[in-house]
Amino acid sequence: MRITPLDRWTAKRISSGCRATQLSLKDLQSYQLERLKHTISYSSSSSAFYKKAFSCFNIESFNLLRDISRLPFTTSHDLEEHNSQFLCVSQSLVERVFTPLTSTLSSNARRIYFSGNDMERIIDFFHHGMTTFTAANQNVMIMMPGERPDSIGDLLTRSLERIPATGWVYDLVRDPVHAMSEISRNEPDVIVGIPANILSLVRHGVGSGIHSNSVKSVLLTSDYITPTVLTSIERQWECRVFGHYGSTEMGFLGGLECEARSGYHLTESDLYFEIADPATGEILEPGCMGEVVFTTLNREAMPLIRYKTSDLSRIVPGICQCGSELRRLEKIRARVNDIIKLGKNHWLGIYELDDSILGLDEVIDYRAILSNGDNSDQLDFMVELKEGADKSVLQEVRLRLLDNSSVSNAVVDGVLSLGSVYAGAVDKPVSTAIKRAIQDVRRDSGTSK
Ligand SMILES: [Zn+2]
């Protein structure tokens, strides 16, 4: 098994571009401490938001990595309310602004600014990361937006040129039949896309002419990757599926799976990660499940310090089978804000429903809608079935949901009832930034999405 290319890349980056050496955790931690101190000093002097937030913090007292826990968290709400106050450079040095569309109803835009140097780091990471499963001269089909210069598709295409490999942007999948015909015509070696899109292709594609082994690897990005989705893609296309972790706020740099595919190797040369208790903010020991928090180490235009991602995960204990000591983050289990409370003691996230419903080959996608029922909350499901699928599958979906422990426990306790399960076409995502979630339309839920 090949060691992740991110190991050597990280070693090179933390030694200021000198000859690549084997990664040493001690060197990495020294580098991170120095960069954290720099980031805090730089942000305190250049960002109006952090100048105020850190006014009582003495940088001289920062001697250990864990000292960062004395600083306050930055939240998405802070970014929305005080957006321009995070900027550390003049507008003339801003090369690109990303405005992620979110599923929340906030009226304030959350703009993330990047300088030319920030953009180069993204391309450099994509270039080295993609070599995990992309060889020279291979073709990569990018099922992400890419029309605009410096969009994700464009950045990925430019990074592939450095391998050198060929990337071509297809955009998000809106018509699976058309997308399938493009795959058959172009026979890409690698496909990059979001999980729900790729699953819809796999389900449409059974028996429709995709050659076995024509697609060698698939990279899934931008949303949860449930075991069911992963297994379905690998089984139907006989390929290897890899996962990428990285939000716009992270500068897309979070982490990438290696050939062992047992968690995202984190890009610790550019981000410092903590796992925090979502309720108390206390930093948790390695292996404990909590909210992912990161601090940028090299960001020029808009550094973020202790940014709460709302993603729930944990650091995978031990050294990876590939031989790298780079820490790994387990696949994201859910988002703090997407877990919905039912009654006093029950919680439900879409991740738990995915495994019950998407495991059926006849199901392409679904939408879960939570509303006020007569005596309890009510959960209804619109299920998109494969063309020609027998409607009796809907009954199987219902049985599987009642077999799901989170659903059945809430039903038994009288806080949830299972409403209708009906067939329908689910809207396709318009942006990679929109994560799937249970649609909560309850009155007074306070968490409508
Ligand atoms: Zn590995």
Residues whose N, C-alpha, C, O or C-beta is under 5 A from the ligand:
A	BS01	ZN	T4 C258 A260 C320 C322 S324
